Amino acid sequence: MNYLIEYAMFLAKALTIVIAIGAVIAMIVLAAVKPKSHKGELSFDDLSKEHHDLVEDLQQEMLDKKAFKQWKKQQKTPEQNLPKLFVVDFNGSMDAHEVAALREEMTALIAVATKDDEVLVRLESGGGVVHGYGLAASQLARLKQHQIPLTVAVDKVAASGGYMMACIADKIIAAPFAILGSIGVVAQLPNFHKLLKKNHVDVEQFTAGEFKRTVTVFGENTDKGRQKFQHELEETHLLFKDFVQKHRAVLDINQVATGEHWFGYQALDLKLVDELATSDEYLLTQLPKRQVYQVKYQLKKGLAEKVGLSAATMLQSVWQQAQRMIIWR
């Protein structure tokens, strides 16, 4: 028994060494491979056909052969040349890097959609950087410029920059407890000046232009710098309010642009949304009268990403094996 325990410990140590070596190799490979721009792939998935096949499979499971045959005879032949509904998903992060894919999706839709079609964006975002979400909203605005109807569905959250995108839509629908609003601007940063001063560490900063740097992380902030920074936040908030008011004139902007957020029920009363429904409910109402496609643009993974992913998978597998051996002991 002691021999087995010693053997297990030896293997655990060996696995630890393998993990360390693998991590180093992965970092070297990733550093050696120069990043390149990779084209992506655009897909159009037929959601109408997927829904029809699902219903048919369920009926076949529930009905006997005779009843299923009768049910199938009663089904109407799908109409040809129905107007289309294009579904796009946008799950936004803090830096709004997803706008790269959104740009490609909007370009494709502008090329194929008509005024009789519709675009449904299933939006989920708590907001983030102003310039990133400003660009994302501008991508949606391209549809409006081409007179393509746009609906935004919010199942969970469209706040701050997320709502900046949502307000572009001709119609906003939201789940009853989705979070909306937060029409405000926030900025915060730590300041280590007192800590550095206590430890006799000086930070020297050189700028050209009175307000090239208003507040800093390491230097001593001045009242004048703070006031300028606050002024910039207020200006950004004013631009945000004007943008929302322009695209959603029914709002009492002074009532909703306080930085607060509301749930769907409350947002409906405040006219932040037009209808309470989940994106799934809305899609079901559209399936009988539109041909529904999901549009998605995905970037191809480069060699560095593939190697990194493979290395991560291998290291995770090795680590799990090591944990099992430690637990066994």
N, C-alpha and C positions, 0 to 999 in steps of 0.2 A: 504493500500500500504506500509506503514511504517513497518507493521508487516511482510510482505513478504520479505522486504529488510533485516530486522533483522534476519529473519529465514535463508535467503540465507547466510548471514555473519556467522551465527552460524554453518551452514553446511560446509562452506569453512574452518572454524577453525577446525572443527571436522575431515575433510578430511586431513588437514595438520598434525594433530596428528596421524591419521592412517598411513599416509605415513612415518612419523618418526619412529613409532613403527615397521612397516613392514620392514623398512630398517635395524633396529637393529636386528630383528629376523632373517632376511636373513643372516646378517653377522655372527651371532652366529651359525646358522646351517652350514654355509660354513666353519667356523673355526673348528667346531666339527667333521665334516666328513673328515676323512683322505683321501687324494688323492690316487687313485690306478691306476695302468696301465690298460687301457681298450683296448681290442682288437677291431679292426675295421672290416668293411665289404668291400669286393671287388666286384664290379659290372661290368658286361660286357653288355652294351646296344647295341642292333642291330640297328645301324644307317641306314643301307641299307634298312631294313624293314620299319623303320619309314619314310624314304624318299619315298619309293614305296607307302606306305599307304597315304601319303600326296598328291602325284601326283594323285592317284586314286580318292581320295575324291574331289579334285579340278575339275577333269574331270567330275565327276558325277554331280557336282554343275553346271557346265557350259554347258554340253551337254544334249540333250533330251535322253530319254531312248533308242531309236533306235541307235542314234549316239554313245552313251556310250557303248552299247553292241558291236557295230562294233569296237570301239576303243579298247575294252578289248580283242577282238579276235585277234587283230593285235599285241598285246603285246607278246614279246618273253618270253618263260619260263626262269626264271633266271638260269644261268649256275651253276652247282654244283661244289664244290671243287675249287672255285676261290681262288687265293692268298688273304691274308687278310691285311687290313690296320687297325692298332690299334691307336686310338686317345687318347692322354693324355693331360690334361690341367694343366699348372703350372702357378699360379699367385703368384709370390714371394713377400714377405715382407722384411723389413730391416734385420730381424734376420734369414731369410730363414728357419723358422720352418716348412715350407711346405715340406721340404726334407724328413720328416718322412713318409709322404704318398707316395712321389715319390719313396722312397726305396722299399716299398711294391709293387707298380705298376711295377717297373722295374723287380723285382724278379718274379712276375707273368708272365710278358711278356717273359722273358728269358726261362721260363718253357714251354710256348706254341708256341711262334713264331719261324718261320723257316727263312732260308736265302732268301726264295722267298717272304716272307711277308715284311711289312714295318711298322715302328712306326712314327706317326706324333705327335710331341709335340707342342701344341699351347702355346707359351711362352709369358708371360708378366711380366716384372720386371725391375725396375730402379736400381737394385743392392742392396748391403748391406754389411754385414760383410764378410770378406775374407774367413774365415774358413767355414762359412755356405754355401757360393756359390761355394767354392772349392769342398765341399762334394756333392753338387747338380750336379756339372759338372761331378764328378766322377761316380755318379749314371747313368748318360746318357752314359758315356764311357763304362759301362758294356755291353751295347748293341753292341758297336763296337767290343768288345772283343769276342762276340759270333757271329760276322759277320751278325748282323741283321740290315738292312738299316734303317737309321734315318734321318728324315726330321724335321726341326724346322720352324714353321711359326710364324712370329711376326706381329701382327695386330696393336699394339700400341707402345710398347717400349721394347727393350732388350738392356739395357745400363749397363756398368760396369760389375758387377757380372752376370747380365742377359746375356750380350754378351759372358762372359766366358762360360756360359752354351751353348749358341747358336753355338759357334765355333766348338763344338764337332761334329755337324751334318755333314752328307754327303752332304746335300743340305740345304741352308737357303733361305726361301722365306719371303718377307716382303711387307706390304702395302705401297703404294707410300709415305705416310706421317708418317710412323712409325719412331720412333727414335731409332737409333742404334749407337754403338761405346762406347764413354766415357771410353776408355781403359786407365785408370789412377787410382791413389789412393789419397784419401783425408782423413784428420783427423783434428778435431778441438775440443777445449774444453775451457770453460771459466776459468779465474783465478781471485780468490777473494783476493789474498794476500794483495794488496794495501788497499782494503776496510777493511779487518780485522786489518791490521796494524794501520790504522787511528783510529779504535775503540779499540786499545790496546788489540787485541786478538792474542795470539800466537798459531801457529800450529806446533806441534812436530811430526816428521816422522822418523821412525827407519827402516833401511833396512840392509840387508846383501848381498853384491854384489854391485860393483860400479854402475852398470846400472840396478839395480832391479826396480828403478822408475826413469824415465828420466824427465818427466814433470808432474806436479800435478795441482789439482784444487785449493787447499788452500795454499800450500807452495810457497816459492819463487823459480821460475824457473831460472836455470843458463844457460849461453851460451853453456856450455859443454853438458848439458842435452838436450837443443834444437837441437844441432848439431847431437847428437846421435839419437834422435827421427826422425829427417829429414833423416838421413842415413837409418834408418829402413824402412821408407816410400819408399825411392829410391830402396832398395833391394826388397821390395814387388812389386813395379812397374816392376822391371826387371823380376821377376818371372812371373808376369802377362803377360808381353810381350812375354816371351819365350813360355809360355803355349799356347797363341793364335797363335803364329807363327808355333808351332809344329802341331797344329790341322788344321790350315788354311794357308798352305804354299804359296798360291797365293797372299797373302797380302804383300804390302810394309809396314812392321811393323813400321818403323820409321815415315812414313807419317800418319798413323792412330792412333798410340799410344801416342797421345799428350794430351789425356784427353778430346778432343772435341767430340761432337756428331753430327750425320748427319741424315737427312731425307732419306727415302727409295730411292728416285731418286738419291741422291748423293752417298748413300751407295753402290748402284749398280755399279756406275762408279769407286768407290774405291775398289770394289770386296769384300766388307764386306758382301754382299748378292749375291745370284746367280740368283734370279728371283724376279720380282715385281708381287705380287698377294696377295689377302687376303686368309686367311685359308678357307673361304667358297668357294671361286673360286677353290682352289686346291682340296677340298673334292668333288666338283661336277665333276671334271675331273676324279676322282678316282672311283666314284660310279659304272660306267659301267663295270669296269675291276677288281674291288676288292670287297670283302665282308668287310664292314666297321663296326667296333665296337668301342664304347667309353669305356675306362677303367678308373675306378675311385675307389680310396680307401678312405673310410671315417671312422674316429674313432667314436666309440660309446660314447655317452655322459654318464658321470658318474652321480651318485646321486646328488653330489654337484652342478654340472653344470645344471642338470635338475631343482633342487630347485632354484638355482640362476636365471635361465631363467624364471621360473614361477613367482618368486617374482618380477623380473624386469617387466614382462608383467602386473602383477597385479598393481604394483605401477604406471606404465605408464597409465593404464586405469583410476586409481583413480585420477591421476594428470590431465588427460584430462577432467574428470568430473568436477574437481574443477575449471579449466580454463573456462569451459562453464558457470558455475554459476557466476564467476566473470564478464565475458563478458555480461551475461544476466543482471547483476545488472547495 
